[in-house]
Amino acid sequence: MEVLISFFDDLQSWHKLVWIVVCLSAAFGIESIMPLFKGGFRSWKHTKTNLVFLATLILINVIFGIITVGLFQWIDEAGWGLLNMIEIPLAAELLLTILAFDLISQYIAHLMVHRVKFLWRIHLVHHSDTHVDATTGTRLHPLDFISRETFAVLAVFIMGAPLAFYMLYRILTIAFTYFNHSNIALPLKVDKAISWIIISPNTHKFHHHFEEPWTDRNFGNIFSIWDRIFGTFAYGDVADIKYGLDVTDDAKSDDLAYQMMLPIRNNGRVKINH
């Protein structure tokens, strides 16, 4: 365990970039072999638009990484946070941290961008994708990603987690983001079985349906337990899924300029989910 922690303690930004490439490449390969939906999911225009959003996210992530260096140093020196208040084995600390990070920086953060009107406006970009695939995982408006990163910093502050725990969590969440957005068709029994613990591909696809109630369900990223605990879990027939939103122009799903300005130009045509 100590060796693992030491490895992630020394992880650099370029390592995460390599991991993104590895995860995306693996997803592309699986999507081509066992696609859930066919037709238009690997168009260059669609992929290019989503990769531009990915590039902005990488830049923001680097900036937040620089900002949070001081936070991790302060936590270490001050002995701040939940982990410094309890005495449990290192492996248990790591598991507790991953669960807490997933709850705060993914489930709660995702719930908030659906519940709070101005946050939902910037989250429209993610849901306006009419051809959900692996690249959709990091199709977030820069302001949307900043709000997510703010929750991640909050999670670090609450837990008093060391840098190594945080880096390991980021590696995991990158993999799961591409996995559950991927346009892949797992055997139905397998998908349903794993959905009891983690967010399976089908589970997250219902979240990308164009209208409620599915749009307001399945907020998790790694673990589905949060959705089950808080009553936001849903599972149906994937044949009923229609991607996109009923408040945006589906024809401009891959129009980068339209998508970047969507939070401003939506003219208040925003549904607040309850």
C-alpha positions as CSV (number, residue, x, y, z in Angstrom):
1,M,0.0,0.0,0.0
2,E,2.9,2.4,0.9
3,V,4.4,1.8,-2.6
4,L,1.1,2.6,-4.2
5,I,0.7,5.8,-2.2
6,S,4.3,6.8,-3.0
7,F,3.6,6.3,-6.8
8,F,0.6,8.6,-6.8
9,D,2.3,11.1,-4.6
10,D,4.8,11.7,-7.4
11,L,2.2,11.6,-10.2
12,Q,2.6,14.5,-12.6
13,S,0.1,16.3,-14.8
14,W,1.5,14.7,-17.9
15,H,0.8,11.3,-16.4
16,K,-2.9,12.2,-16.2
17,L,-2.8,13.3,-19.8
18,V,-1.3,10.0,-20.9
19,W,-4.0,8.3,-18.8
20,I,-6.7,10.3,-20.6
21,V,-5.3,9.2,-24.0
22,V,-5.2,5.6,-22.8
23,C,-8.8,5.6,-21.5
24,L,-10.2,7.3,-24.6
25,S,-8.3,5.0,-27.0
26,A,-9.6,2.0,-25.1
27,A,-13.1,3.4,-25.2
28,F,-12.9,4.1,-28.9
29,G,-11.8,0.5,-29.5
30,I,-14.6,-1.1,-27.5
31,E,-17.2,1.3,-29.0
32,S,-16.3,0.1,-32.5
33,I,-16.6,-3.5,-31.5
34,M,-19.8,-3.5,-29.4
35,P,-21.7,-0.2,-29.9
36,L,-24.9,0.6,-28.1
37,F,-26.2,2.9,-30.8
38,K,-25.0,3.1,-34.3
39,G,-24.8,6.0,-36.8
40,G,-23.0,9.3,-36.3
41,F,-21.2,8.5,-33.1
42,R,-17.8,8.6,-34.6
43,S,-18.1,11.7,-36.9
44,W,-15.1,13.9,-36.9
45,K,-17.1,17.1,-36.3
46,H,-18.7,15.5,-33.1
47,T,-15.3,14.3,-31.8
48,K,-13.5,17.5,-32.6
49,T,-16.1,19.6,-30.7
50,N,-15.8,17.4,-27.6
51,L,-12.0,17.4,-27.8
52,V,-11.9,21.2,-27.8
53,F,-13.9,21.1,-24.5
54,L,-11.4,18.5,-23.2
55,A,-8.5,20.8,-24.0
56,T,-10.1,23.6,-22.0
57,L,-10.7,21.2,-19.1
58,I,-7.0,20.1,-19.1
59,L,-5.9,23.8,-18.9
60,I,-8.3,24.5,-16.0
61,N,-7.2,21.4,-14.2
62,V,-3.5,22.5,-14.4
63,I,-4.5,25.9,-12.9
64,F,-6.4,24.3,-10.1
65,G,-3.5,22.0,-9.5
66,I,-1.2,24.9,-9.0
67,I,-3.7,26.6,-6.7
68,T,-4.3,23.6,-4.5
69,V,-0.6,22.9,-3.9
70,G,-0.8,25.3,-0.9
71,L,-3.9,23.6,0.4
72,F,-2.2,20.2,0.6
73,Q,0.8,21.7,2.3
74,W,-1.4,23.4,4.8
75,I,-3.4,20.2,5.5
76,D,-0.2,18.3,6.1
77,E,1.3,20.9,8.5
78,A,-1.9,21.7,10.4
79,G,-3.2,18.1,10.6
80,W,-6.6,19.3,9.4
81,G,-9.5,17.2,8.2
82,L,-11.5,14.1,9.0
83,L,-8.7,11.7,8.3
84,N,-6.6,13.4,10.9
85,M,-9.3,13.0,13.5
86,I,-9.6,9.2,13.3
87,E,-7.3,6.2,13.6
88,I,-8.0,3.6,11.0
89,P,-5.7,1.5,8.7
90,L,-4.3,3.2,5.6
91,A,-6.3,1.1,3.2
92,A,-9.5,2.0,5.1
93,E,-8.5,5.7,5.0
94,L,-8.1,5.4,1.2
95,L,-11.4,3.7,0.7
96,L,-13.2,6.3,2.9
97,T,-11.6,9.1,1.0
98,I,-12.6,7.7,-2.4
99,L,-16.2,7.3,-1.2
100,A,-16.2,10.8,0.2
101,F,-14.7,12.4,-2.9
102,D,-17.2,10.6,-5.1
103,L,-20.1,11.7,-2.9
104,I,-19.0,15.4,-2.6
105,S,-17.1,16.2,-5.9
106,Q,-19.3,14.0,-8.1
107,Y,-22.7,13.1,-6.8
108,I,-23.4,16.4,-4.9
109,A,-21.7,18.6,-7.4
110,H,-23.6,16.9,-10.2
111,L,-26.9,17.2,-8.3
112,M,-26.2,20.9,-7.8
113,V,-25.7,21.7,-11.5
114,H,-29.1,20.2,-12.1
115,R,-30.9,21.9,-9.1
116,V,-29.4,25.4,-9.2
117,K,-30.7,27.4,-12.2
118,F,-27.5,29.3,-13.2
119,L,-25.4,26.1,-12.8
120,W,-27.9,24.2,-14.9
121,R,-27.5,26.8,-17.7
122,I,-23.8,26.0,-17.9
123,H,-24.5,22.2,-17.6
124,L,-26.7,22.4,-20.7
125,V,-23.6,22.0,-22.9
126,H,-23.0,18.5,-21.5
127,H,-26.6,17.4,-22.0
128,S,-27.0,18.9,-25.4
129,D,-24.8,16.2,-27.0
130,T,-27.1,14.2,-29.3
131,H,-24.5,11.4,-29.8
132,V,-23.3,10.4,-26.4
133,D,-20.0,8.5,-26.4
134,A,-16.7,8.4,-24.5
135,T,-15.8,12.0,-25.6
136,T,-19.0,13.3,-24.0
137,G,-17.5,12.5,-20.6
138,T,-15.3,15.6,-20.7
139,R,-17.7,17.7,-22.8
140,L,-18.2,20.4,-20.1
141,H,-18.4,24.1,-20.5
142,P,-15.3,25.7,-18.8
143,L,-17.6,27.3,-16.1
144,D,-19.2,23.9,-15.5
145,F,-15.8,22.3,-14.9
146,I,-14.7,25.2,-12.6
147,S,-17.8,24.5,-10.4
148,R,-16.9,20.8,-10.3
149,E,-13.4,21.6,-9.3
150,T,-14.6,23.8,-6.6
151,F,-16.5,20.9,-5.1
152,A,-13.3,18.7,-5.4
153,V,-11.3,21.3,-3.4
154,L,-14.1,21.3,-0.8
155,A,-13.8,17.5,-0.6
156,V,-10.1,17.7,0.0
157,F,-10.6,20.4,2.7
158,I,-13.3,18.3,4.5
159,M,-11.3,15.1,4.4
160,G,-7.8,16.5,5.0
161,A,-6.7,14.0,2.3
162,P,-3.1,13.8,1.2
163,L,-2.1,14.5,-2.3
164,A,-1.6,10.8,-3.2
165,F,-5.2,10.0,-2.3
166,Y,-6.5,12.8,-4.4
167,M,-4.4,11.8,-7.4
168,L,-5.5,8.2,-7.2
169,Y,-9.1,9.4,-7.1
170,R,-8.6,11.5,-10.1
171,I,-7.2,8.6,-12.1
172,L,-10.2,6.5,-11.1
173,T,-12.7,9.2,-11.9
174,I,-11.2,9.7,-15.4
175,A,-11.5,6.0,-16.2
176,F,-15.1,5.8,-14.9
177,T,-16.1,9.0,-16.7
178,Y,-15.1,7.6,-20.1
179,F,-16.4,4.1,-19.2
180,N,-20.0,5.2,-18.2
181,H,-20.3,7.6,-21.1
182,S,-19.0,5.2,-23.7
183,N,-21.3,4.1,-26.5
184,I,-20.9,0.4,-25.6
185,A,-23.5,-2.4,-25.1
186,L,-22.6,-4.7,-22.3
187,P,-24.7,-7.8,-21.9
188,L,-27.9,-6.6,-20.1
189,K,-27.4,-8.9,-17.2
190,V,-23.8,-7.7,-16.7
191,D,-24.8,-4.1,-16.9
192,K,-27.6,-4.5,-14.4
193,A,-25.5,-6.5,-12.1
194,I,-22.6,-4.0,-11.9
195,S,-25.1,-1.1,-11.6
196,W,-25.8,-2.2,-8.1
197,I,-22.4,-0.9,-7.1
198,I,-21.0,1.3,-9.9
199,I,-22.5,3.5,-12.6
200,S,-22.7,1.2,-15.6
201,P,-22.9,2.5,-19.2
202,N,-26.6,1.9,-19.4
203,T,-27.2,3.6,-16.1
204,H,-25.6,6.8,-17.2
205,K,-27.3,6.8,-20.6
206,F,-30.7,7.2,-18.9
207,H,-29.3,10.4,-17.4
208,H,-28.7,11.7,-20.9
209,H,-32.3,11.2,-22.0
210,F,-33.7,14.4,-23.4
211,E,-36.5,14.9,-20.8
212,E,-37.4,14.2,-17.2
213,P,-37.6,12.1,-15.1
214,W,-34.5,10.3,-16.4
215,T,-32.5,13.5,-17.0
216,D,-32.8,14.1,-13.2
217,R,-31.6,10.6,-12.2
218,N,-28.3,8.7,-11.9
219,F,-26.0,11.6,-10.8
220,G,-23.1,9.3,-9.7
221,N,-19.8,8.9,-11.4
222,I,-18.1,5.9,-9.8
223,F,-20.5,4.5,-7.3
224,S,-24.3,4.0,-7.8
225,I,-24.9,3.7,-4.1
226,W,-25.4,7.4,-3.7
227,D,-28.2,7.4,-6.2
228,R,-29.8,4.4,-4.5
229,I,-29.4,5.9,-1.0
230,F,-30.9,9.3,-2.0
231,G,-33.6,7.9,-4.3
232,T,-32.2,9.2,-7.6
233,F,-31.5,5.8,-9.2
234,A,-33.3,4.8,-12.3
235,Y,-33.0,1.9,-14.8
236,G,-35.2,1.3,-17.9
237,D,-35.1,0.2,-21.5
238,V,-32.2,1.8,-23.4
239,A,-34.3,1.6,-26.6
240,D,-36.4,4.4,-25.1
241,I,-33.4,6.8,-24.8
242,K,-33.3,9.9,-26.9
243,Y,-30.2,12.1,-26.4
244,G,-30.1,15.9,-26.3
245,L,-32.4,18.4,-24.6
246,D,-35.9,19.8,-25.3
247,V,-34.6,23.3,-24.6
248,T,-31.7,23.4,-27.0
249,D,-31.2,23.1,-30.8
250,D,-30.3,19.5,-31.6
251,A,-29.1,20.6,-35.0
252,K,-26.3,22.6,-33.3
253,S,-25.1,19.8,-31.0
254,D,-21.7,19.9,-32.6
255,D,-21.5,23.7,-33.3
256,L,-18.7,24.8,-31.0
257,A,-19.6,28.5,-31.0
258,Y,-23.2,27.8,-30.2
259,Q,-22.3,25.4,-27.4
260,M,-19.8,27.9,-25.8
261,M,-22.4,30.6,-25.8
262,L,-25.3,28.3,-24.8
263,P,-25.4,29.3,-21.1
264,I,-25.8,33.0,-22.2
265,R,-28.0,32.6,-25.3
266,N,-30.5,30.2,-23.9
267,N,-32.8,33.1,-23.1
268,G,-34.1,31.7,-20.0
269,R,-35.5,28.6,-21.7
270,V,-34.2,26.4,-18.9
271,K,-36.0,23.7,-17.0
272,I,-35.2,23.5,-13.3
273,N,-35.3,19.9,-12.3
274,H,-36.9,18.9,-9.0
